Amino acid sequence: MHPFAQLLDIAERSRANASALPQQVELVAYWRGVGFMLAGQHFAADMAEVAEILQPPRLTKVPGVRSWVLGVANVRGRLVPIMDLAGLLGLPSKANWRSRRVLVVEHGDHMMGLLVDAVLGMQQFAEDRQVEAPDAEAATAKFVTRAYERDGKVWPVFQLLDLVQAPEFLQIAV
């Protein structure tokens, strides 16, 4: 047998006895966020924007500030201003004090606490389920640019870092 024919024979037998290639599994990318309730609506915030979640801490009132600035709290030796997010946005809070939680946002060297009606835990959404942000109330529309759909429910993504840099957030003096 000619050497080239032998090589072709070896190649053909190798293909016939080869194991099948593993199935290609399509990888799904996920976006993860912290779900929370605010004024009866559910939202999600990027996990990277939430440093921690606290029960409402003991507060020290601060004179001469807007009504939505609840006070400052000592969180592990750091003074953290606590703001009522619903009050800031002019929305009615629909929760009792026991269910409320504080989302701590770190921006640079500063920490801020945002009081929300409830925290709904970590939420995971397939990236390909991103949808346009639904028509939101004027108060939240500025901070909601996208949303995710899961199980027939749309979860608007609240941009907490945009909020803490907004002029209305930074002007807390009366």
N, C-alpha and C positions, 0 to 999 in steps of 0.2 A: 504494500500500500504506500502511496505517495505521502511524504511527510505532511503536506498541506491537508490532504484528505484525512489523515489521522487527527490533525488539530480540529478539523470541522466535526469529526465524529466525537471527539472528547467534549467539545463545546456543546454539541447536541445532547449527549448523555448527561452532562452537568445540568443543563436547563431542565431536562426531564425529571431529574432526581432532586432538584433544588426545592427548598422549603418556600412556601408562599411568602410574599412580602407582608409585613404587618399592615393591618388596615390603617388607612390614614384617618385619623380622628380630627375632626375640625375643632380647633381650640376656640373657646368663647372667652372674650375679654370681659371683665366685670368692672363696674364702677361701684365703690363702696362709700357709704355715707352714714351719718347718724340721723335717724328719723326722729322728728319731734312734732308736737302739736302746738299751734299758735292760733288763738281766736277761732277754735273749732276746725281749723284746716290742718292737714298734715303736710310737712315739708321734709326735705333731706338736706343736710349740710355735709360738705366734703369732710371726710375723716381727717384730712391733713389740717383743716381749719379749726378743729375742736381739740384743745389740749386735754381737757378732762370734763367730766360731768359730776356735779355736786348736788347734794340736797341743799336747799336754801340755808346759807350759814347765818349766824348772828351778825347783825348789821349795826354799824354806827352811822347815824344820820349825819348828813353834811348840809350845813346851812347855805342858802343862796344858790341852790341848784334847781333845775327843772324837776317837776313832779315824778318823772319816770326814772330819775336817778334815785335808787332806793337807799344807797349808802355805800360804805366801804366795809369789807370783811377782811379778816386776817386769815389767809389761806397758807398754811405752813410757813409762816413768817413773812409773807409778802402781802402788802395791802392791795386788794383787788376791788375796784369799783364795780358795783352790781347794778345793772340797769334792767328795767322792766321792758322787754322787747315789744310787747303788745302796747304798752303805754307810749313808748317812743314812736311807734307807727300809728298811733291813734286808733288802735283796734280794741274792742272789748275783750277782756280776758274771760274765758268760760271755764275756768278750772278752780278747784279749791287749793288751798295752800299745801296740803299734804301731797298732792300729785305733781306739784310744780318742781322743776329742776333748773339748775344753772348750767349753761354751756359756757365753759371758760375758753376764751379765744386769746391766743398769744399773737401779738403783732410787734415784731422787733423785741424791745426790752419790756414792753408793757403787756399786762394781762388785764382783760375785761371779762366780767361775768354777765351773761345775758339770761334773764329769767324767762323761761318758756312754760307753757301749760303742762307739758308732759314730754318725756323722752320715750321713743318707741324702739330703742335699741339700734343695732347695726342693721342697715338695709343694703342689700346687694342687688344690682340691676345689670342685666346684659347690656354691653355698650351699644349693640345694634338696636336696642329698644329705646334709644334716646329720641325724644319728640320735642316739638316746639313747646315753649312754655305756654300754659293755658292763660286765657285772659284773667289776670289777677286783679285784686283790688289795687287802686292807685298807690296805696301805701307800700305794698310789697312788690309791685311791678318793677320798680327800679333795681331791686336786688335779686330778681328771679329772671334768668336768661335762658334756661333750658329745663327740661323735665325728663323723667323716665316713666315708662309705662310697664306695669306688671300686674297680672291678674285682673285686667280691666280697670285698674286704678292708676291715675296719673299722679306722680310725685314731683312737684316742683322743687328745683334745687335752689336753696337760699344761699346766696354768696355772702357769708359772714364777714370776710375780709373787706369786701366792698362796703358793707355797712359800717364797720368800725373806722373807715377812712372817709365816710361821707360827711359833708359840712354840718348837717343837722345833728349828727351823732357827736361831733367834736365840740359843738356849742352848747355846753351844759349849764352855763351860768344864766340866772334869771335876768 
